[in-house]
Amino acid sequence: MKVVVVGAGYAGMLAANRIAKKVRDAEITVVNPRPDFVERVRLHQQIAGTASVVAPLASMLRPGITVRVATVEKVGDGHVGLAGGETLDFDHAFLAVGSTVRPMAGTVPVGTWEGAEQARAELGTLPAGSAVTVVGGGATGIETAAEVAEARPDLRVRIIGPSVADGFSDRARTKARAGLERLGVEVVDDAVTEVTDGVVRLRSGAAAASDLTLWAIVADVPDLAARSGLTVDARGRALVDECLRSVDDGRIFVVGDCAAVPGARFACALAGPQAAHAADTLVRLIGGREPEPYAPRYVARAVTLGRKGAVAQFTRSDDTLRRSCLTGRTAVVIKELASRGGKYGARTGTGG
């Protein structure tokens, strides 16, 4: 049985390793545009130079799994088409290309490896007193602004979003914003309309000089599913059935951010469980058993505030917010364990 996994993020790696562990005769090929696994939840550390977040794919995959460093042009009809014209046949495919960033002109995206590397390089050239603007008030923006501010206290760092940290309860939101301010980050509730010639212009009419503007809004997915002729939603995510199979082709599983799973948001915490469920579904099908439906289950949302601070917001299983939250050392440990757990699950094929 031939299995092709497209994408080597948290979901793709976990799926490949789990199948290899459970299906002895599977010929598994992982296709990825770069030869490394990227800890995407730590890209803010890569930007600030506080950690290295890549590992060779070979070190993350079980023996026997083949790696192809290539760009995929199309998936369907039992074939994965690679740039250059080569094709890989499959009995089952896993589409796990994650999410991506479409930055505003004049900004550097921080939600991708390439963007993070560009941001790190440009940040390293900034002299003391320079202004860094982070656009996006969600987790990516908060962690980026905090990490940069802590690593480079000689810079002036601001974060701009319509309502910074609005994904938290009132108490947790207050804690997160206070943590940013303790690090010297200026918190601005507004929307950026344009970035030109080193000036950030806001919807309110205000403007501010910025020597480096980082785009920290992750809201899009690669167009591979649409380009392959699979049915997608308004955001470009492939529509799937209750077992995470494409509604157009039951041989194709779609997992992670690129899957249009009802009730799911972009999150590493969901990518792993989806990949585990899809891999287990394949095992069940091979064994002649009925597949089981997938349902997202949430536990918490958490953000780091530099290396010594964090806020952990507990949620119900449907992702609605609970009143309780944690800060301080306990929250730091929770977030670090979650980040390490994502990589461990990807490497071992465990989780779910």
C-alpha positions in Angstrom: 0.0 0.0 0.0 1.4 3.4 -1.1 0.7 6.4 1.2 1.9 9.9 0.2 1.9 12.6 2.9 2.0 16.2 1.5 3.4 18.5 4.1 5.8 17.9 6.9 4.4 20.1 9.7 2.9 18.8 12.9 0.0 17.0 11.2 2.0 15.5 8.3 4.8 14.2 10.4 2.5 12.7 13.0 0.4 11.0 10.3 3.4 9.5 8.6 5.0 8.2 11.7 1.7 6.8 13.1 0.9 4.9 9.9 4.5 3.6 9.7 4.0 2.3 13.3 0.6 0.6 12.7 0.7 -0.5 9.0 3.8 -2.7 8.4 3.6 -3.0 4.7 2.9 0.7 4.0 5.3 2.4 1.6 5.2 6.0 2.9 6.6 9.0 1.2 6.6 12.5 2.8 6.8 15.4 0.3 7.8 18.8 1.6 9.4 21.9 0.0 12.3 21.9 2.5 14.3 19.2 4.1 13.5 20.3 7.6 10.7 20.1 10.2 9.9 23.6 11.5 8.5 24.1 15.0 6.1 26.7 13.8 4.8 27.5 17.3 8.3 28.7 18.1 8.9 30.9 15.1 8.8 34.0 17.3 11.9 32.6 19.1 13.6 32.1 15.7 12.9 35.8 14.9 14.3 37.0 18.2 17.3 34.7 18.0 16.4 32.9 21.3 16.1 29.4 19.8 16.7 27.3 16.7 13.4 25.8 15.6 14.3 23.4 12.8 15.2 19.7 12.7 16.2 17.5 9.7 13.2 15.5 8.5 15.3 12.4 8.7 15.7 12.8 12.4 11.9 13.1 12.9 10.7 10.2 10.8 10.6 6.5 11.5 13.0 4.2 9.5 11.7 3.3 6.1 9.8 6.5 5.4 11.0 8.2 2.2 11.4 11.9 2.0 11.0 13.9 -1.2 12.1 17.5 -1.1 9.8 19.0 -3.8 6.9 21.3 -4.4 3.5 19.6 -5.1 1.5 21.0 -7.9 -1.6 18.8 -7.7 -3.2 16.0 -5.8 -5.9 13.7 -7.2 -6.9 10.7 -9.2 -4.4 8.5 -7.3 -1.4 10.7 -8.2 0.6 13.5 -6.6 2.0 15.8 -9.3 5.4 17.4 -8.5 6.8 20.6 -9.9 8.8 19.5 -13.0 6.3 16.9 -14.1 7.1 13.9 -12.0 4.2 12.0 -10.3 3.9 9.8 -7.3 1.2 7.2 -7.2 -0.8 6.6 -4.0 -3.5 4.4 -2.6 -4.1 6.9 0.1 -2.9 10.5 0.5 -2.7 12.9 3.4 -3.0 16.6 2.6 -1.4 18.4 5.5 0.0 21.7 4.1 -1.1 23.8 7.0 -1.9 27.5 6.8 0.0 30.5 5.4 0.3 34.2 5.5 -0.6 36.9 2.9 1.1 40.0 4.2 0.3 43.6 3.5 2.7 45.3 1.2 5.6 46.9 3.2 5.5 44.2 5.9 7.5 41.0 6.6 5.4 37.9 7.4 6.3 36.0 10.6 4.0 33.0 10.3 6.2 31.2 7.8 9.8 29.9 8.0 10.9 32.1 5.1 9.3 35.2 6.6 10.7 34.4 10.1 14.2 34.1 8.7 13.8 37.4 6.8 12.5 39.1 10.0 15.4 37.7 12.0 17.9 39.0 9.5 16.4 42.5 9.3 16.0 42.7 13.1 19.7 42.0 13.5 20.6 45.1 11.4 18.4 47.5 13.4 20.4 50.0 15.6 19.3 50.9 19.1 16.2 53.2 19.2 14.7 51.7 16.1 10.9 51.1 16.0 9.4 47.7 15.4 5.7 47.3 14.7 3.9 44.0 15.0 0.6 43.9 13.1 -1.9 41.4 14.6 -3.3 41.1 18.0 -3.7 37.4 18.2 -1.3 34.8 19.6 1.2 35.1 16.8 1.4 38.8 17.2 1.5 38.8 21.0 4.3 36.2 21.2 6.3 37.9 18.5 6.1 41.4 20.1 7.0 40.0 23.5 9.9 37.9 22.3 11.4 40.8 20.3 10.9 43.3 23.2 12.6 41.0 25.7 15.5 40.0 23.4 16.0 43.6 22.2 15.1 46.0 25.0 17.0 48.7 23.1 14.2 48.8 20.5 10.8 50.5 20.6 8.2 47.8 20.0 4.5 48.2 19.4 1.7 45.8 18.6 -1.3 46.8 16.7 -4.6 45.0 16.3 -8.3 45.9 16.4 -8.5 44.5 19.9 -5.2 43.0 21.1 -5.6 39.7 23.0 -9.4 39.6 22.3 -9.3 35.8 22.1 -9.1 35.6 25.9 -11.5 36.2 28.7 -11.4 39.7 30.2 -9.2 38.6 33.1 -6.7 36.8 30.8 -6.8 39.6 28.3 -5.9 42.1 31.0 -3.0 39.9 32.1 -1.7 39.4 28.6 -1.7 43.1 27.8 -0.1 43.9 31.2 2.6 41.4 30.4 3.3 43.1 27.1 3.5 46.5 28.7 5.9 45.3 31.4 8.2 44.3 28.5 7.9 47.8 27.1 5.6 47.0 24.3 3.2 49.7 23.3 -0.3 48.2 22.8 -2.5 49.9 20.2 -6.1 48.9 19.5 -6.6 49.9 15.9 -6.4 48.5 12.4 -3.5 49.0 9.9 -4.6 50.2 6.5 -1.3 50.8 4.8 2.5 50.5 5.3 4.5 52.7 3.0 8.0 54.3 3.2 8.5 53.2 6.8 5.1 54.7 7.9 2.3 52.6 9.4 -1.1 54.2 8.8 -4.1 53.3 10.9 -7.9 53.3 10.3 -8.3 56.0 13.0 -6.1 58.3 10.9 -3.1 58.1 13.1 0.3 57.2 11.6 3.6 56.0 13.1 7.1 55.6 11.9 8.3 52.0 11.7 11.8 50.7 10.8 10.6 47.1 10.6 6.9 46.1 10.3 6.1 42.4 11.0 2.8 40.9 9.7 1.6 38.4 12.3 -1.9 37.5 11.0 -2.2 33.9 9.9 -5.6 33.6 8.2 -5.1 31.8 4.8 -4.2 28.4 3.5 -2.1 27.3 0.5 -4.2 26.9 -2.7 -3.2 23.3 -3.3 -6.6 21.9 -2.5 -8.4 24.3 -4.8 -5.7 24.0 -7.5 -6.3 20.2 -7.3 -10.0 20.6 -8.0 -11.1 19.6 -4.5 -14.1 21.4 -3.1 -13.0 24.1 -0.7 -14.7 26.7 1.6 -14.5 30.4 1.3 -11.1 30.4 3.0 -9.7 27.7 0.6 -9.8 24.9 3.1 -10.7 21.5 1.7 -14.2 20.2 2.6 -14.0 16.9 4.5 -16.5 14.3 5.7 -16.9 13.5 9.4 -13.9 11.2 9.2 -11.6 13.8 7.6 -11.7 12.5 4.1 -12.1 14.8 1.1 -15.7 15.0 0.1 -14.5 14.5 -3.5 -12.2 11.6 -3.0 -12.3 9.2 -0.1 -8.6 8.2 -0.7 -7.5 11.7 0.3 -7.4 12.6 4.0 -7.1 16.3 4.8 -5.8 17.3 8.3 -4.6 20.4 10.1 -5.2 24.0 9.2 -6.0 23.2 5.5 -9.0 21.1 6.5 -12.5 22.7 6.8 -13.5 20.9 10.0 -16.6 22.4 11.6 -15.7 24.1 14.9 -11.9 24.0 14.2 -9.6 27.0 14.2 -6.0 27.2 13.1 -4.0 25.5 15.9 -1.2 23.1 16.5 -3.3 21.7 19.3 -5.8 20.4 16.6 -3.4 19.5 13.9 -2.0 16.6 15.9 -5.3 15.0 17.0 -6.7 15.3 13.5 -3.7 13.6 12.0 -3.9 10.8 14.6 -7.6 10.3 14.0 -7.1 10.2 10.2 -4.2 7.7 10.5 -6.3 5.5 12.8 -9.2 5.8 10.4 -7.0 4.4 7.6 -6.0 1.5 9.9 -9.6 0.8 10.6 -10.5 0.8 7.0 -7.6 -1.5 6.1 -8.9 -3.9 8.8 -12.4 -3.8 7.5 -13.8 -1.9 10.4 -16.1 1.1 10.2 -14.4 4.6 10.6 -15.4 6.8 13.5 -16.3 10.5 13.3 -13.8 13.1 14.4 -14.8 16.0 16.8 -12.4 18.8 17.9 -11.7 18.9 21.6 -10.2 22.0 23.1 -8.5 22.4 26.5 -6.9 25.8 26.6 -5.3 28.7 24.8 -1.9 30.0 25.8 0.7 32.6 24.8 4.2 33.2 26.0 5.3 36.7 27.0 9.0 36.4 26.5 10.9 33.6 28.2 9.6 34.2 31.7 6.0 35.0 31.3 2.8 33.4 29.9 -1.0 33.4 30.1 -2.9 30.2 29.9 -6.7 30.5 29.3 -8.8 27.4 30.0 -11.6 26.6 27.6 -14.5 24.1 27.4 -14.2 21.3 24.8 -16.0 23.4 22.2 -13.5 26.2 22.6 -15.7 28.6 24.5 -13.8 30.4 27.3 -13.8 29.5 30.9 -13.3 32.2 33.5 -10.2 30.6 34.9 -6.7 31.4 33.7 -3.1 31.0 34.9 -0.1 33.3 34.7 3.4 33.3 36.0 5.7 30.2 36.2 2.8 27.7 36.0 1.6 29.2 32.7 5.1 29.2 31.3 5.5 25.5 32.1 2.1 24.7 30.6 2.9 26.5 27.4 6.4 24.9 27.2 5.1 21.4 27.7 2.5 22.0 25.0 5.1 23.2 22.6 7.4 20.2 23.4 4.4 17.9 23.2 3.6 19.0 19.7 7.1 18.1 18.4 7.2 14.9 20.4 3.9 13.8 19.0 5.0 14.6 15.4 8.2 12.6 15.9 6.7 9.6 17.6 3.2 9.5 16.0 1.5 9.7 19.3 -1.3 11.9 20.4 -5.0 12.2 19.6 
